[in-house]
Amino acid sequence: MLVKEYRICMPLTTEEYRVGQLYTISKHSHQESDKGEGVEVVKNEPHEDPVHGPGQFTEKRVHLSSKLPSWARAVTPRIFYITEKAWNYYPYTITADSHSLQCSFLPKFSIYIETKYEDNCGDSENIFHSDKILGDHEVSFLDIAFDEIPERYYRSLEDPRFFSSAKTGRGPLREGWRQHTKPIMCSYKLVSVKFEVWGLQTRVEQFVHKVIRDILLIGHRQAFAWVDEWCGMTMEEVRRYEQETQEATNELIGLVAPAISVSEVGQPTATHSAPASAPSTPLSDEAPEFLAPPKTRPRKKSAPETLTLPALRERAGAE
């Protein structure tokens, strides 16, 4: 098992990012879904943990068959997906474990991610007290503005070096921005990757960490670049946006939309116990294609650049 800690700073507060994270995940999942492929939301419901308190439980299936490279498709079933379960006790989340994030055909591969959010520039030491840490582990600071991402995932409108928020006045981000930017927060992520196949373990675990690094950079860049879309939304509004977007996404990939509950924590739901989910990581020589906006495919009518709640409601009424 290979364990690394990633620290990703953002020019936001942790309270702001709570809304931005939910908005970004929902919008990105919808944009990158298509018929038969994408993120199917199975459950999204309140959950209470005896240790961490009230939170939200989600279960997703990330359908990937056509996204795999040809060599991987040759050895995988026609129907390939990754099951993702997550428990969100913001500002602490458990984002994967060996029992909840699994490939549908590869039981010896698992990812475990713990996340803590704090209002600082990433200078908290020993923030995790986890039995996953067996000794010293590598700590990597990821810079959303100046760390490189794969070229095919680059979008100039999402580049923090050039983006300026009309609503908050934040950005563009300059060299050394983490030392002088206010407000500032940090996502601390402890990532454990395990691939129990002799002869491939080290290579695969190192590769998966590279993929996760790219996923984290892309997701945090988008959360900041879309700040003017979600800034000012209440938790009730972003949960409603999340629900309607998830139902539209399930419909888009050709699935019957489940009854999704995305209300804030009410009565605890039974039998769910942490831990939880992680980014899907098909084995290819580059980061997964479903993360990137296709450069040549025409934009789908069901996936507008900004998917608003009124637009979703109008579309539902027309149907």
C-alpha positions in Angstrom: 0.0 0.0 0.0 1.3 3.5 -1.0 0.2 6.4 1.3 0.6 10.1 0.4 -0.8 13.3 1.8 -1.8 16.1 -0.6 -2.4 19.7 0.5 -4.4 21.9 -1.9 -4.9 25.6 -1.0 -7.9 27.6 -2.3 -8.6 31.4 -2.1 -11.9 30.6 -0.3 -13.1 29.9 3.2 -14.0 26.4 4.3 -17.7 27.5 4.6 -17.6 28.8 1.1 -16.0 25.7 -0.2 -18.7 23.5 1.4 -21.2 24.9 -1.2 -18.6 25.1 -4.0 -17.6 21.5 -3.6 -21.2 20.2 -3.9 -21.9 22.4 -6.9 -18.7 21.5 -8.7 -19.1 17.7 -8.3 -22.7 17.9 -9.6 -22.0 20.1 -12.6 -18.8 18.2 -13.6 -20.6 14.8 -13.3 -23.4 16.0 -15.5 -21.1 17.5 -18.2 -19.1 14.3 -18.4 -22.0 11.9 -18.7 -23.4 10.5 -21.8 -25.7 7.6 -22.9 -24.6 4.5 -21.1 -21.6 6.2 -19.5 -21.1 8.5 -16.6 -21.9 8.9 -12.9 -25.1 7.1 -11.8 -26.3 8.3 -8.4 -27.8 5.4 -6.4 -28.2 7.1 -3.0 -27.8 10.5 -1.5 -29.3 10.7 1.9 -28.7 12.0 5.5 -26.6 9.9 7.8 -25.4 10.2 11.4 -22.3 8.6 12.7 -21.7 8.0 16.5 -18.2 9.5 16.3 -18.4 12.2 13.5 -22.0 13.3 14.0 -24.5 14.3 11.3 -23.5 14.0 7.7 -24.5 12.9 4.2 -24.1 9.4 2.6 -23.8 9.0 -1.1 -23.4 5.9 -3.3 -22.5 6.2 -7.0 -21.6 3.9 -9.8 -19.1 5.4 -12.3 -19.7 3.6 -15.6 -16.5 3.5 -17.6 -16.6 0.7 -20.3 -16.0 2.9 -23.4 -13.6 5.2 -21.6 -10.9 2.5 -21.1 -8.0 2.1 -23.6 -8.2 -0.8 -26.0 -5.8 -2.9 -24.1 -7.8 -2.6 -20.9 -11.2 -3.3 -22.7 -9.7 -6.6 -23.9 -9.4 -7.9 -20.3 -12.4 -6.3 -18.7 -16.1 -7.2 -18.8 -18.4 -5.3 -21.2 -20.1 -3.7 -18.3 -17.5 -2.0 -16.1 -18.1 0.3 -13.3 -16.6 1.5 -10.0 -18.8 1.6 -7.0 -18.2 4.7 -4.9 -19.6 5.3 -1.4 -18.9 8.4 0.6 -19.6 9.8 4.0 -19.4 13.6 4.3 -19.1 15.1 7.8 -17.9 18.4 6.6 -15.2 19.7 7.3 -14.1 16.1 7.6 -14.9 13.5 4.9 -14.0 9.8 4.4 -13.8 9.4 0.7 -13.0 5.7 0.2 -12.1 2.3 1.7 -11.3 -1.2 0.5 -14.9 -2.3 1.1 -16.7 0.6 -0.6 -14.6 1.7 -3.6 -14.1 -1.2 -5.8 -13.9 -2.1 -9.5 -16.7 -4.4 -10.5 -14.1 -6.9 -11.7 -10.9 -6.1 -9.8 -11.4 -6.9 -6.1 -7.7 -6.5 -5.1 -7.7 -2.8 -6.0 -8.8 -0.2 -3.5 -8.4 3.4 -2.6 -9.0 5.1 0.8 -9.1 8.9 1.1 -9.5 11.0 4.3 -10.0 14.7 3.9 -9.9 17.6 6.4 -10.6 21.2 5.5 -9.1 24.1 7.5 -8.8 27.9 7.2 -5.0 28.1 6.8 -2.3 27.9 4.1 -1.5 24.2 4.6 0.8 24.6 7.6 -1.0 22.2 10.0 1.2 19.3 10.8 0.1 15.8 11.9 -3.5 16.7 11.0 -4.3 13.0 10.5 -4.2 10.5 13.3 -4.9 7.4 11.1 -4.1 3.7 11.4 -3.5 4.0 7.6 -0.2 5.7 8.4 2.4 3.1 9.3 5.4 5.5 9.3 6.6 8.6 7.5 4.6 9.4 4.4 5.2 11.9 1.5 3.5 15.3 1.8 2.9 17.1 -1.5 1.6 20.7 -1.9 -0.5 21.1 -5.0 -0.7 24.6 -6.5 -4.0 25.1 -8.4 -2.5 28.0 -10.4 1.1 26.9 -11.2 1.2 23.1 -11.1 0.8 21.6 -14.5 -2.1 19.4 -15.6 -2.3 17.2 -18.7 -2.6 19.4 -21.7 -5.8 17.8 -23.0 -7.6 18.8 -19.7 -6.5 22.4 -19.9 -9.1 25.1 -20.4 -8.1 28.8 -20.4 -11.4 29.8 -18.7 -10.5 27.6 -15.7 -6.9 28.8 -15.4 -6.5 30.6 -12.0 -3.6 32.6 -13.4 -6.1 34.4 -15.6 -9.5 34.0 -14.0 -10.9 36.9 -12.0 -14.2 36.6 -10.0 -16.7 39.3 -10.7 -18.6 38.6 -7.5 -15.7 38.1 -5.0 -13.0 40.2 -6.7 -10.5 37.3 -6.2 -8.0 36.3 -8.8 -6.0 36.1 -10.9 -3.6 34.2 -8.8 0.1 35.3 -9.0 3.3 33.6 -8.0 3.5 33.2 -4.2 -0.3 33.7 -3.9 -0.6 31.2 -1.0 1.6 33.4 1.2 -0.4 36.6 0.8 -4.0 35.7 -0.2 -6.9 36.2 2.1 -9.1 34.3 2.7 -7.3 31.0 2.2 -8.2 27.4 3.1 -6.6 24.1 2.6 -7.9 20.6 1.6 -5.7 18.0 3.4 -6.1 14.6 1.8 -4.6 11.4 3.0 -4.6 9.0 0.1 -3.9 5.2 0.5 -3.8 3.1 -2.7 -3.6 -0.7 -2.6 -3.1 -3.1 -5.5 -2.4 -6.6 -4.3 -1.1 -8.2 -7.5 2.5 -9.5 -7.2 4.9 -7.9 -9.8 2.5 -5.0 -10.5 1.8 -3.5 -7.1 4.4 -0.7 -6.9 4.0 0.4 -10.5 0.2 0.5 -10.4 0.0 2.2 -7.0 2.4 4.9 -8.1 0.4 5.4 -11.3 -2.9 5.7 -9.5 -1.4 8.4 -7.2 -0.4 10.3 -10.4 -4.0 10.1 -11.7 -5.4 11.2 -8.3 -3.0 14.2 -8.3 -4.4 15.3 -11.6 -8.0 14.8 -10.5 -7.5 16.9 -7.4 -5.9 19.7 -9.4 -8.6 19.8 -12.0 -11.5 19.6 -9.5 -10.1 22.4 -7.3 -9.4 24.6 -10.3 -12.9 24.2 -11.5 -14.4 25.0 -8.0 -12.6 28.3 -8.1 -13.2 29.1 -11.8 -17.0 28.5 -11.2 -17.2 30.5 -8.0 -19.4 33.2 -9.6 -22.0 30.5 -10.4 -22.3 29.1 -6.9 -21.3 32.0 -4.7 -24.2 33.2 -2.6 -26.1 29.9 -2.8 -27.5 28.5 0.4 -27.0 24.9 1.4 -30.7 24.3 0.7 -30.3 25.8 -2.8 -27.2 23.8 -3.6 -28.8 20.6 -2.3 -31.8 21.2 -4.6 -29.4 21.9 -7.5 -27.5 18.7 -6.6 -30.8 16.6 -6.6 -32.1 18.0 -9.9 -28.7 17.7 -11.6 -28.3 14.1 -10.4 -31.7 13.1 -11.7 -30.9 14.7 -15.1 -27.6 13.0 -15.2 -29.1 9.6 -14.5 -31.6 10.2 -17.3 -28.8 11.3 -19.6 -26.8 8.1 -19.2 -30.0 6.0 -19.9 -30.9 4.9 -16.4 -34.2 5.2 -14.5 -33.6 8.0 -12.0 -33.7 6.6 -8.4 -35.6 8.3 -5.6 -32.7 10.5 -4.5 -32.9 12.3 -1.1 -30.5 15.2 -0.8 -32.0 17.0 2.1 -29.9 18.2 5.0 -29.4 15.8 7.9 -32.7 14.9 9.5 -33.4 11.4 10.9 -30.3 9.2 10.8 -30.4 6.4 8.3 -29.6 2.9 9.3 -26.7 0.5 8.7 -24.4 2.8 6.8 -21.0 3.1 8.5 -18.0 5.0 7.4 -15.7 4.9 5.5 -16.3 5.9 1.9 -15.5 6.8 -1.8 -12.8 8.0 -4.2 -12.1 9.2 -7.7 -12.4 6.5 -10.3 -9.1 5.4 -11.7 -9.1 3.2 -14.8 -5.6 1.9 -15.6 -4.4 3.7 -18.6 -1.2 5.6 -19.5 -2.9 9.0 -18.8 -5.6 10.4 -16.5 -9.2 9.1 -17.2 -10.8 10.6 -20.2 -14.2 11.1 -18.6 -12.7 13.8 -16.5 -11.9 16.1 -19.4 -14.4 18.0 -21.6 -14.1 16.4 -25.0 -12.5 18.8 -27.5 -14.3 17.7 -30.6 -17.7 16.3 -29.5 -20.5 18.8 -29.9 -21.9 20.2 -26.7 -25.0 18.2 -25.6 -28.2 20.2 -25.2 -28.7 18.5 -21.8 -25.4 19.7 -20.5 -25.3 23.5 -20.7 -22.3 25.5 -19.7 -24.1 26.6 -16.6 -26.9 24.3 -15.5 -29.3 26.4 -13.4 -32.2 25.3 -11.2 -34.8 27.2 -13.3 -33.4 25.6 -16.5 -33.8 22.2 -15.0 -37.3 22.9 -13.8 -38.4 24.3 -17.1 -37.0 21.3 -18.9 -38.9 19.0 -16.6 -42.1 20.9 -17.1 -41.8 20.7 -20.8 -41.5 17.0 -20.7 
